[in-house]
Amino acid sequence: MESEARFPGKLRFLFSPARYKIAFGGRGSAKSWSYARALLIQGAAQKLRILCAREVQRSIKQSVHTLLTDQIQELGLGAFYEVLESEIRGKNGSTFSFTGLAQHTVESIKSFEGVDRVWVEEAQTVSKKSWDILIPTIRKPGSEIWVSFNPDLETDDTYQRFVVSPPDGAVVQKVNYTDNPWFPEVLDIERRHCKLTRPKDYPNIWEGECRAAAEGAIFADEIIRSHEEKRITTVPYDPQLRVHVVFDLGWNDAMFILLCQRHISELRIIESIEDSHKTLDHYSALLKDKRMNWGTCFLPHDAKHKDYKLGRSGQDIMKSLGWDVEIVPEIGVEQGIRNARMVFNRVLFDKTKAARIIECLKNYKRAVNQITGEPGAPLHDEYSHGADAFRYACIVTEQMTNEGNKDFMKPIQYDNRGIF
């Protein structure tokens, strides 16, 4: 059957044993139908329990059920496989089942412990939590995890887990339309049109390159320029400059903290910290343990309000812990975004210690009206806390001084690799 079915050369590894089989790339590369065909062929050759998964599956229509059904007919296996509403069964006992990973817990996913193959499609959207639950569950001897996806952001867990730092036993292959000998003319017309009308999106859609920022991200253009101008690089702590601390306060929500240094017009973000359910004295101790040349602690306007449980404000608490505290002026979210855009081209980010704030800015989006399609206010989600802290930092950039260190300020140096 394998010799009779068509497969791009780069995807023939699907028929060789491996714990992880990873294919990623752009549209038109035949990843999905090759995975479907290979699993159907293997399921016909021996009894296999196959799980087809994605991050979210609210109905069977969101699964690869239809794709598998079509490929059953293409391969002439209609007499072998019985296609049911939510399952596909082979005459030898092979089964295909379908699930959404986000709905599972460590306990609920145990029902899949005996699976032989897991195919995770559109895996770019799968969260770290879902992978951490799924992978240890697939433990049957000889079991395999198949992953196919079109990359989105380099910081996505799937890309980091399987492409940047692939596990032992992984076969990883980048596959694009140029690797598909049967790439249809109708798709090539679409590809050429995309290249002409959406040149910024083309490398991601058709060449499988990661986006610099999520589609629709508020600061997408600014992030792209930061990459182009090598301002996302290594930004070491300079003990001759003050380190200013900018908070976005949270308890159940995330507490987000930026450590910033100012040199002339540059704003250097040398580190970001994110956590929750910790008190201000915890963060104060955490910061002071770093033994840096501390400057001002900037708190949002709500830090002036007294906590009804403590009878003290965040401002009072941080002052009592020895910090020089200033309140960030309240100028509104939209004005804050406009202000951040103006400051952005002067910001340097440490690519390692400030990785989380970079991720937040890449994913900071607006809510979109489902009826009109019009964007509205920024979403309040896991990325908005970092974006809020960044807005605050941009508002108070001019207040970040280096009193007592002026004689030691030296210009930062660059080469073609960035800062050194």
C-alpha positions in Angstrom: 0.0 0.0 0.0 2.8 2.4 0.8 4.4 1.9 -2.6 1.0 2.6 -4.3 0.2 5.8 -2.3 1.9 9.1 -3.1 4.1 10.8 -0.5 6.5 13.7 -0.8 10.0 12.4 -0.3 10.5 14.5 2.9 7.6 12.7 4.5 8.6 9.1 3.9 10.1 9.1 7.4 6.5 8.5 8.6 7.0 4.8 7.8 10.2 4.4 9.9 9.9 3.9 13.7 10.4 7.0 15.8 9.0 8.2 19.2 8.3 11.7 17.7 7.6 12.5 14.1 7.4 16.2 13.4 6.5 18.0 10.2 6.2 21.7 10.0 6.1 24.3 7.3 3.8 26.4 5.1 0.6 25.8 3.2 0.4 23.3 0.3 3.1 21.0 1.6 0.8 18.0 1.8 1.6 17.5 5.5 -2.0 16.8 6.6 -3.0 14.4 3.9 0.3 12.6 4.1 -0.1 12.0 7.9 -3.7 10.9 7.3 -2.6 8.4 4.5 0.3 7.0 6.5 -1.9 6.4 9.6 -4.6 4.7 7.5 -2.1 2.5 5.8 -0.4 1.5 9.1 -3.8 1.0 10.7 -4.8 -1.4 7.9 -1.5 -3.3 8.1 -1.8 -4.0 11.9 -4.2 -3.4 14.7 -3.5 0.1 16.0 -5.3 2.4 18.4 -4.9 5.9 16.9 -5.8 9.2 18.7 -6.3 12.3 16.5 -6.0 15.4 18.7 -5.9 19.2 18.5 -5.9 21.8 21.2 -9.6 22.7 20.9 -12.3 20.4 19.4 -15.9 21.5 20.2 -17.3 19.2 17.5 -16.2 16.4 15.3 -16.3 18.9 12.4 -13.2 20.6 13.9 -11.2 17.3 13.8 -9.4 15.5 11.0 -12.4 13.1 10.7 -13.4 14.4 7.3 -9.8 14.4 6.0 -9.4 10.8 7.0 -12.7 9.9 5.4 -11.7 11.4 2.1 -8.3 9.6 2.2 -10.0 6.3 2.9 -11.7 6.7 -0.5 -8.6 7.9 -2.2 -6.7 4.8 -1.0 -9.5 2.4 -1.9 -9.9 1.4 1.7 -13.7 1.9 1.9 -14.4 -1.8 2.4 -11.8 -2.0 5.2 -12.7 1.0 7.3 -16.1 1.7 8.8 -16.7 5.5 9.2 -18.9 6.3 12.1 -20.1 9.7 13.3 -17.3 10.1 16.0 -15.0 7.2 15.3 -13.4 5.2 12.4 -13.0 1.4 12.8 -10.9 -1.0 10.8 -11.9 -4.7 10.2 -8.7 -5.8 12.1 -9.7 -3.8 15.2 -7.8 -0.6 14.4 -9.6 2.5 15.7 -9.3 6.3 15.1 -10.7 8.5 17.9 -10.8 12.3 18.2 -10.4 14.7 21.1 -9.5 18.2 22.1 -6.5 18.4 24.4 -7.5 21.6 26.3 -10.6 19.8 27.8 -8.4 17.2 29.5 -6.9 16.9 33.0 -4.2 14.5 34.1 -7.0 12.2 35.3 -9.3 12.4 32.3 -6.6 11.7 29.8 -5.6 8.4 31.4 -8.2 6.7 29.1 -5.7 7.1 26.3 -2.8 5.3 28.0 -3.0 2.4 25.5 -2.8 4.5 22.4 -0.3 3.4 19.7 -0.2 6.6 17.7 -1.2 10.1 18.5 -1.5 12.6 15.7 -1.7 16.2 16.9 -2.8 18.4 14.0 -2.5 22.3 13.9 -0.1 21.8 16.8 1.1 25.4 16.8 -1.9 26.2 19.1 -1.2 23.5 21.6 -0.3 24.8 25.0 2.5 23.8 27.3 -0.1 22.5 29.8 -1.6 20.2 27.2 1.7 18.8 26.1 2.8 18.3 29.7 -0.4 16.3 30.2 -0.4 14.3 26.9 3.2 13.2 26.5 3.6 11.2 29.7 0.2 9.5 29.1 1.4 8.0 25.8 3.6 5.3 27.3 2.8 2.1 25.6 5.9 0.4 24.3 6.5 1.4 20.7 4.0 4.2 20.8 4.6 7.3 18.7 3.6 11.0 18.8 3.0 12.5 15.3 3.0 16.3 15.2 2.1 18.5 12.2 1.7 22.3 12.1 2.2 25.6 10.3 4.4 27.7 12.7 3.1 30.9 14.2 5.4 32.5 16.8 8.9 31.3 17.6 8.0 31.5 21.3 5.1 29.1 20.9 5.6 26.0 23.1 5.2 23.6 20.2 7.9 25.3 18.2 10.3 25.5 21.1 9.6 21.9 22.2 9.9 20.2 18.9 11.9 22.4 16.6 14.3 24.6 18.7 15.0 21.9 21.3 13.6 18.6 19.9 13.6 15.6 22.3 15.7 12.5 21.9 14.1 10.2 19.3 12.5 13.0 17.3 12.6 13.1 13.5 11.9 16.8 12.5 11.3 17.9 9.0 10.5 21.2 7.5 8.2 20.8 4.5 6.9 23.5 2.1 5.0 23.6 -1.1 8.2 23.3 -3.0 8.6 19.8 -1.6 5.2 18.7 -2.8 5.4 17.2 -6.4 1.6 17.4 -6.7 1.2 21.0 -5.6 -1.9 22.1 -7.6 -2.1 25.1 -9.9 -5.1 26.4 -8.0 -3.0 26.7 -4.9 -0.1 28.2 -6.8 -2.4 31.0 -8.1 -3.4 31.7 -4.4 0.3 31.6 -3.4 1.3 34.1 -6.1 -1.6 36.4 -5.2 -0.6 36.3 -1.5 3.0 37.2 -2.3 1.8 40.2 -4.3 -0.8 41.5 -1.9 0.4 40.3 1.5 4.1 40.3 1.3 4.5 40.6 5.2 2.4 37.4 5.7 3.8 35.4 2.8 6.9 34.0 4.5 4.7 32.6 7.3 1.8 31.3 5.2 3.8 29.7 2.4 7.4 29.3 3.5 6.7 28.1 7.1 8.7 30.9 8.7 7.7 32.1 12.2 5.9 35.4 12.5 7.6 38.2 14.4 4.3 38.9 16.1 0.9 37.3 16.3 -1.5 38.2 13.5 -3.4 41.3 14.6 -1.0 42.1 17.4 -1.2 45.8 18.5 2.6 46.2 18.4 3.3 43.9 15.4 5.1 46.6 13.3 7.1 47.7 16.3 8.2 44.2 17.1 9.2 43.5 13.5 11.4 46.7 13.5 12.9 45.7 16.8 14.0 42.4 15.3 15.3 44.1 12.1 17.3 46.7 14.1 18.7 44.0 16.4 17.1 45.6 19.5 16.1 42.2 20.8 19.5 41.0 21.8 21.7 40.6 24.8 21.3 43.6 27.1 23.5 43.2 30.2 22.9 44.9 33.5 25.1 48.0 33.8 26.0 48.6 37.5 26.8 52.3 36.6 23.2 53.0 35.7 20.2 52.9 38.0 17.7 50.0 37.7 14.1 51.3 37.8 11.3 48.9 38.6 7.9 49.1 36.9 5.0 47.1 38.3 1.7 46.0 37.0 -0.1 44.9 40.2 -2.0 41.6 40.4 -2.9 38.9 42.9 -5.2 36.4 41.2 -4.1 37.9 37.9 -0.4 38.0 37.1 1.9 40.4 38.9 4.3 41.7 36.2 7.5 43.5 36.9 10.0 45.1 34.5 13.6 46.0 35.4 14.7 49.0 33.3 17.8 51.0 32.8 17.9 54.4 31.0 20.9 55.6 29.0 20.4 59.0 27.3 17.4 58.3 25.1 17.5 54.5 25.3 15.2 52.4 27.5 16.8 49.1 28.2 14.6 46.3 29.6 17.1 44.0 31.2 14.6 41.6 32.9 11.0 40.8 33.3 9.4 38.9 36.2 5.9 37.4 36.3 4.1 35.5 39.1 0.9 35.5 41.1 -0.4 35.0 44.6 2.6 36.7 46.2 2.7 39.7 48.4 4.7 42.9 47.7 7.1 42.2 50.5 8.0 38.9 48.6 8.8 40.8 45.4 10.7 43.5 47.3 12.9 40.8 48.9 13.3 39.1 45.5 14.5 42.3 43.9 16.8 43.3 46.7 18.5 39.9 46.6 19.7 40.8 43.1 21.8 43.6 44.7 21.5 46.0 41.8 21.9 49.8 41.7 18.3 50.5 42.4 16.4 53.6 41.2 12.7 54.4 41.4 9.9 51.9 41.9 7.0 52.9 39.6 3.5 51.7 40.6 0.2 52.0 38.7 -2.4 54.5 39.8 -4.4 51.9 41.7 -1.4 51.5 44.1 -2.6 54.7 45.8 -5.8 53.0 47.0 -5.8 51.3 50.4 -6.4 47.5 50.5 -9.5 47.0 52.7 -7.9 43.9 54.2 -4.6 45.5 55.1 -5.7 49.1 55.5 -2.6 50.2 53.5 -1.9 51.0 49.9 0.7 49.3 47.7 2.4 52.7 47.6 2.6 52.8 51.4 3.9 49.2 51.6 6.7 49.7 49.1 7.8 52.9 50.8 7.9 51.2 54.1 10.2 48.5 52.5 12.6 51.3 51.6 11.8 52.0 48.0 11.6 55.4 46.3 8.1 55.2 44.9 6.4 57.1 42.2 2.9 56.6 40.7 2.5 56.2 37.0 0.3 59.0 35.6 -3.1 57.7 34.5 -3.5 58.7 30.8 -5.8 55.9 29.6 -5.1 52.7 27.7 -5.3 54.1 24.2 -3.2 57.1 24.9 -0.8 54.8 26.6 -0.6 52.6 23.5 0.1 55.6 21.3 2.8 56.8 23.7 4.4 53.3 23.7 4.5 53.3 19.9 6.5 56.6 20.1 9.0 55.2 22.6 9.3 51.7 21.1 12.1 52.5 18.6 14.3 53.5 21.6 13.7 50.3 23.6 16.2 47.4 23.8 15.1 44.0 25.2 17.2 41.3 26.6 16.2 38.3 24.6 16.7 35.9 27.5 15.9 37.6 30.8 13.2 39.7 29.2 11.8 36.9 27.0 8.4 37.0 28.7 7.7 40.7 28.0 8.7 40.1 24.4 6.2 37.2 24.2 3.5 39.4 25.7 4.0 42.3 23.3 4.0 39.8 20.3 0.6 38.5 21.4 -1.1 41.7 22.7 -4.3 42.0 20.7 -7.7 43.7 20.6 -11.0 42.0 21.1 -12.8 41.6 17.7 -16.5 42.0 17.4 -17.8 38.7 16.1 -20.6 40.4 14.1 -18.9 43.4 12.6 -15.3 42.1 12.6 -14.2 45.5 14.0 -11.4 45.6 16.6 -12.3 47.0 20.0 -10.5 47.4 23.3 -7.3 45.3 24.1 -8.0 41.8 25.4 -7.5 41.2 29.1 -5.7 37.9 28.9 -2.4 36.2 29.9 -0.4 38.7 27.7 -2.1 42.0 28.8 -0.3 42.2 32.1 3.1 42.4 30.5 1.8 44.9 27.9 0.3 47.1 30.7 3.7 47.1 32.5 5.4 48.0 29.2 2.9 50.9 28.7 3.7 52.2 32.2 7.4 52.0 31.5 7.0 54.0 28.4 5.0 56.7 30.2 7.6 57.2 32.9 10.8 56.8 30.7 11.7 60.5 31.1 11.5 60.1 34.9 14.1 57.3 35.0 17.2 59.2 36.0 20.8 58.2 36.9 21.6 60.7 39.6 25.1 60.3 41.0 26.2 58.2 37.9 26.4 60.8 35.2 30.2 60.7 34.9 30.1 57.0 34.2 27.5 56.8 31.5 29.1 55.3 28.4 27.4 54.8 25.0 26.4 51.2 24.2 28.3 49.6 21.4 27.0 47.5 18.5 28.3 45.1 15.9 26.5 42.9 13.4 25.4 40.6 16.2 23.9 43.3 18.3 25.2 44.6 21.6 28.5 43.5 23.0 
